[in-house]
C-alpha cells in the first residue's frame, strides 16, 4: 500500500479567532454547509461524454429519424451533448460528411420536443442516475448491488436518498450531497460503482472528478481533484466564516456575487455565450444573466464549439463581503486490490474559524490619539499653548 499527499486548498497561514458551533447554529445560513461543498462529477474519458446509453433514447431516435448505420445514433447524441454546452466532445476529429449528417439528423430529432423537454429527456430521465454511480459493496470479491453503500461512522445509509442531481458549468451532471446533519469528527465514506455506456465503448467507469464548492448552487470548474479505481482518498474539510466591511474595491454584497462561483458563471455566460449568440443554456437558465433569453440552438454552439468551451472572458468578480469558505486537505491510498473505489471525508472540528475585519479607529479617536502623541513627544498640551499666548501678550504689554 502506497500513500501520498496530493492536494491542499490553501497554503497560506492566518491568525484567527474561533467560535464553537451551536447545536443549531442560527448564525450559519445553512447548518449543513460543509457537506454541501462536496460535488461528484463524471470525468470525460477518451474524449467522449460519459453518459449511460439508454434504450429509451435509442427507440425514440429510431422513431423520429429512422434506422441508421452503426455509430450514427451515437453521433446524434454527441452532437446534442456538445450543443447543450458541455465540453470534451472532439468535433475537430469529425469529417465534414459526418458533421453534416449528424447536424441534419439531430435537427430533425430535436424538433420533436422543446429545448427544456429534450434536456430533461436526455440528461434527467435517461442520463446517469444515482443508483448507477453509487450503491455497490464488495462481499467476498463479488460485486453486490445494494443502495446502502454510504457510511456515516460505519453506519450504512441510502446514498441516493441524500445525493441529488446537479448541473455545473461545462462539466455536466453531478451528484450533490444535500441536507445531511453531521457531528464533529464524523467520517463520511462513499463507495462508487463503475457504470458502462455506449459512448465509451462499454468500458467501465474508472475515474470520477470531485469538485469542492460552497453552499450556493453555482459550482465552478475548479477546485477539483480526481478519484481513480484502486484508489481510496481521505479528505479533511474545514469551514471558516469571513466577515469584511463593505468596500466596493475589495468585496461586494451584490446578489450576483453571492458564493464563490455565482459571479464567475454569470460573467462567463454573459461574455462567452449571450453577448455572441443572444441565447443561453438550459442548465444555466436559472442564473440572472439568462433572464429574458431563449435557449441556444445546438447547431450554433457546435459550429462555435471551441470558442465556447475554451473561450476567455473578463473576470472582474469580487468575493462576497460575508461568505463561508472551505479549506480542505486530501490524501490518496493506492490499493491495487481490484475493488477499492471510494472516498472517506472527515469533518474533524467542532468549531469554525471567523476572519472578521473591524474598524480599529474613528476620526475623533484618530484626533485624540494624535493629540496624545504630540503631547508625549513635544511636551505640549492645550493649557501649555494658552499659557504661552498669555505670556506673549504680557511681554508685549510690558514693552509698551
Buried (B, 14 or more C-beta within 10 A) or exposed (E): EEEEEEBEBBEEEEEEEEEEBEEEBEEBEBBBBBBBBBBBBBBBBEEBBBBBBBEEBBEBBEEBBEEBEEEBBBBBBBBBBBBBBBBBBEBEEBEEEBBEBBBBBBBBBBEBBEBEEBBBBBBEEBBBBBBBBBBBBBEEEEEEEEBBBBBBEEEBBBBBEBBEBBBBBBBBBBBBBEEBEBEEEBBBBBBBBBBBBBBBEEEEBBBBBBBBBBBBBBBBBEBBBBBBBBBBBBBBBBBBBBEBEEEEEEBBEBEBBBBBBBBBBBBBBBBBBBEBBEBBBBBBBEBEBBEEBEBBBBBBBBBBBEEBBEEEBEEEBBBBBBBBBBBBBBBBBEBEEEBBBBBBBBBEBEEBBBBEBEEEEEEEEEEEEEEEEEEEEEEEEEEEEEEEEEEEEEEEEEEE
